[in-house]
Amino acid sequence: MGTILQSYIGGRWVGDRPGQTLRSAVNGRPVACTHAEAIDFAEAVDHARRVGVPNLLNLDFQQRAERLRALAKYLIEHKEKLYSISAHTGATRTDSWIDIEGGSGTLSAYASMGSNELPSGNLIHEGPAIPLGKKGGFAGTHILVPRGGLAVHINAFNFPVWGLLEKLAPTFLAGMPCIGKPATSTSYLTEAAVRLIVESGLLPQGSLQLVIGGTGDLLDRLDSADVVTFTGSADTAAKLRVHPNLVRRSVPFNAEADSLNCAVLADDV
C-alpha cells in the first residue's frame, strides 16, 4: 500500500485512511496512496483569507523576497530527500534536476526580482502622474495593489516540484496565499516537498496549503479577488475555463495546456 499521503489544510496535516494506490512508474509497485477522507474546502478557503492574507501583507515585497531566497536555499540543502523519491515518477536524476533544483532556482529568480525591482511596502506606482485637466488642477496616477484573495494552483504530473514552486513564487511575492493541487499520480513527490517547506518554518501560516486528490467544491467557493492557474491537458483546461462559478464571479483563470509528456516501453517497441 505504501505511505498514506496527507493534505495540508488549515495549518495541519489531514488524512489517515488509505484511498487510491499510487504505483511506481519503474516497477509498478505501490509507492503511496491518497487519503480517503474528504477535505473541508470551506476551511481551506477561510484559512487562506483569514490567516494567510493578513500574514503575508504584514510583510512587504522585500521581506517576502527574502523568505523565497531562504526557502530556495533550504530546499537545496534537503534536495536528496526529494531525489530519493523522484525515481518512482519515471524520471532520471537528470530529469529530476530540472524539477527539483530548477524549482528552487525559480524561487531564487523571483526573490532577486523582488529584491531588485520591487519597492518596500505593498503598493507599486505604475507610472508618473497624468494631468486630467488643461490647467493642471487635476491629475491621476495608477497604482497596483494586492488583490486580497487567494490563488488555486492545479498542476500537471510531469513536474511535481517545479510546477508547485513556479506558481508559489510569484503568488507569494504578490502577497496571495495559495492552495496547491498536484496531479495525483506523482503527488507523493509534491507532498514531500511541501513537508520540507512546512518544516522550514519560513513561510507565514496560511500562505501555502496542499490538496491531495480531487478539488471537490473548491472552485465553487472562489470569488473575483481570487485566481486559478492550471497546467495540464487542453481538454481539462477548456472545462475549467467555463466552470459556472468562475464565469459568474469573473475569477481570473490562466491555463498552460501542455503537450503530451510520456515514454511508452514494450517488448515490440
C-alpha positions in Angstrom: 0.0 0.0 0.0 2.8 2.4 0.8 2.7 5.7 2.7 -0.7 7.4 3.1 -0.3 10.9 1.7 -1.8 13.8 3.6 -3.3 17.1 2.6 -2.1 20.2 4.4 -5.2 22.2 5.2 -5.8 24.9 7.8 -2.2 24.6 9.2 -2.4 20.8 9.9 -1.9 17.5 8.1 -5.2 15.8 7.1 -5.8 12.2 6.2 -5.2 8.8 7.9 -7.2 6.3 5.9 -6.0 4.8 2.6 -7.6 5.8 -0.7 -6.2 5.4 -4.2 -3.0 3.4 -4.6 -0.2 5.2 -6.5 2.3 2.9 -8.2 5.9 3.4 -9.3 6.5 4.1 -12.9 9.6 2.0 -12.8 8.3 -1.4 -11.4 4.6 -0.9 -10.8 4.9 -1.5 -7.1 2.8 0.7 -4.7 4.7 3.8 -3.6 2.0 5.6 -1.7 -1.8 6.1 -1.6 -4.0 9.1 -1.3 -6.1 9.6 1.8 -9.8 8.6 1.8 -11.0 11.5 4.0 -12.9 14.3 2.2 -11.3 17.8 2.5 -13.2 20.6 4.1 -12.6 23.2 1.4 -14.7 25.8 3.3 -12.0 25.6 6.0 -9.2 25.8 3.4 -10.6 28.9 1.8 -11.4 30.6 5.1 -7.8 29.8 6.4 -6.3 31.4 3.3 -8.4 34.5 3.6 -8.5 34.9 7.4 -4.9 33.8 8.2 -2.9 33.7 5.0 -3.7 37.1 3.5 -3.0 39.3 6.7 0.1 37.3 7.5 1.5 37.8 4.0 0.6 41.5 3.9 2.3 42.0 7.3 5.5 41.5 5.2 6.4 43.8 2.3 7.8 42.9 -1.2 11.4 42.9 0.1 10.7 40.7 3.1 8.7 38.2 1.0 11.6 38.1 -1.4 14.0 37.3 1.4 11.7 34.4 2.5 11.7 33.0 -1.0 15.5 33.2 -1.2 15.8 31.4 2.2 13.4 28.8 1.1 15.3 28.1 -2.1 18.4 27.6 0.0 16.7 25.3 2.4 15.2 23.1 -0.3 18.6 22.8 -2.0 20.1 21.7 1.3 17.5 19.0 1.6 17.3 18.0 -2.1 18.4 14.4 -1.6 15.2 13.7 0.3 13.4 14.6 -2.9 15.8 12.8 -5.3 15.3 9.6 -3.2 11.6 9.6 -4.2 11.7 11.1 -7.7 12.8 8.0 -9.5 9.4 6.4 -8.9 7.9 9.1 -11.2 9.8 7.6 -14.1 12.4 10.4 -14.1 16.2 10.0 -14.2 18.3 12.1 -11.9 19.0 14.5 -14.7 15.2 14.8 -15.4 14.6 15.4 -11.7 17.4 18.0 -11.6 15.2 20.2 -13.8 12.2 19.6 -11.5 13.9 19.8 -8.0 16.8 22.1 -8.4 15.1 24.0 -11.2 12.2 24.6 -8.9 14.5 26.0 -6.2 16.2 28.1 -8.9 12.8 29.6 -9.8 12.3 30.7 -6.2 15.7 32.4 -6.3 14.9 34.1 -9.5 11.7 35.6 -8.1 13.5 36.5 -4.9 16.0 38.5 -7.0 13.2 40.1 -8.9 11.5 41.2 -5.7 14.7 42.5 -4.2 15.9 44.4 -7.2 12.7 45.6 -8.9 10.0 46.0 -6.3 9.8 48.7 -3.6 9.3 48.4 0.1 5.7 48.3 1.1 2.9 46.6 -0.8 2.0 49.2 -3.4 3.5 49.7 -6.9 3.2 53.0 -8.7 2.7 52.0 -12.3 3.7 55.4 -13.8 4.0 59.1 -13.3 1.0 61.4 -12.6 -1.1 62.1 -15.6 -2.8 65.6 -16.0 -6.5 65.3 -16.2 -7.3 68.9 -17.0 -6.0 71.7 -19.2 -4.9 73.9 -16.2 -3.2 71.1 -14.2 -5.7 71.3 -11.4 -6.4 67.6 -11.6 -4.1 64.7 -12.0 -4.2 60.9 -11.5 -1.8 58.0 -11.3 -2.2 54.3 -11.5 -1.1 52.0 -8.6 -1.0 48.3 -8.3 -2.4 46.9 -5.0 -2.7 43.4 -3.5 -5.8 41.5 -4.7 -6.7 40.4 -1.2 -7.7 37.0 -2.4 -6.1 33.5 -2.8 -4.7 31.5 -5.7 -5.6 27.9 -6.6 -2.8 26.2 -8.5 -3.7 23.0 -10.3 -0.6 21.3 -11.6 0.5 18.6 -14.1 2.1 15.2 -13.3 5.5 15.8 -15.1 7.0 18.5 -12.8 5.7 17.7 -9.2 8.1 20.1 -7.5 8.9 22.8 -10.1 5.2 23.0 -11.0 4.3 23.9 -7.4 7.3 26.2 -6.8 7.0 28.2 -10.1 3.4 29.1 -9.2 4.1 29.6 -5.5 6.9 32.1 -6.1 5.0 34.9 -7.9 1.9 34.3 -5.8 3.8 34.6 -2.5 5.7 37.7 -3.8 2.4 39.3 -4.6 1.0 38.6 -1.1 -1.5 36.0 -2.1 -1.8 32.7 -0.2 -2.1 29.6 -2.4 -3.7 26.2 -2.4 -1.7 23.8 -4.5 -3.3 20.8 -6.1 -0.7 18.4 -7.8 -1.6 15.7 -10.3 -2.5 12.7 -8.2 -0.2 10.2 -10.0 3.0 12.0 -8.8 1.6 13.8 -5.7 3.9 11.8 -3.4 6.8 13.9 -4.5 4.9 17.2 -4.2 3.8 16.2 -0.7 7.4 15.5 0.3 8.4 19.0 -1.0 5.5 20.7 0.9 6.6 18.8 4.1 10.1 20.3 3.7 8.6 23.8 3.2 6.4 23.4 6.3 9.3 22.1 8.3 11.5 25.0 7.3 9.2 27.4 9.1 10.0 30.1 6.5 6.5 30.8 5.2 3.9 32.5 7.3 0.9 30.5 8.4 -1.8 30.2 5.8 0.4 31.1 2.8 0.5 27.5 1.4 -2.0 24.6 1.6 -1.8 21.3 -0.2 -4.7 19.2 -1.7 -4.1 15.5 -2.3 -6.8 14.1 -4.5 -9.7 15.9 -6.1 -10.7 19.6 -5.7 -14.3 18.9 -4.6 -16.2 22.1 -4.3 -13.1 24.3 -4.0 -13.8 26.2 -7.2 -17.4 26.9 -6.1 -16.0 28.9 -3.1 -13.9 31.4 -5.0 -14.7 35.0 -5.8 -13.4 37.8 -8.0 -10.5 38.6 -5.7 -9.1 35.0 -6.3 -7.3 33.5 -9.2 -7.0 30.0 -10.7 -4.0 28.7 -12.6 -3.9 25.4 -14.4 -1.2 23.3 -16.1 -2.4 20.2 -17.9 -4.4 19.0 -20.9 -6.2 21.3 -23.2 -9.5 19.3 -22.7 -9.4 19.8 -18.9 -8.4 23.5 -19.3 -11.4 24.0 -21.6 -13.7 22.5 -19.0 -12.3 24.6 -16.1 -12.4 27.8 -18.1 -16.3 27.6 -18.3 -16.7 26.4 -14.7 -20.0 28.1 -13.6 -18.7 29.9 -10.6 -15.5 31.1 -12.3 -17.6 32.6 -15.0 -20.3 34.0 -12.7 -17.8 35.7 -10.4 -15.3 36.7 -13.1 -12.5 34.7 -11.4 -9.3 35.1 -13.4 -8.3 31.8 -15.0 -4.8 31.2 -16.5 -4.1 27.9 -18.4 -1.0 26.4 -19.8 -2.1 23.4 -22.0 0.9 21.2 -22.1 1.9 18.7 -24.8 2.0 15.0 -24.0 4.9 14.0 -21.8 5.4 10.3 -21.7 7.6 7.4 -22.8 6.0 4.1 -23.7 8.2 1.0 -23.4 7.3 -2.5 -24.6 9.0 -5.6 -26.0 8.0 -4.7 -29.5 8.8 -1.0 -29.4 
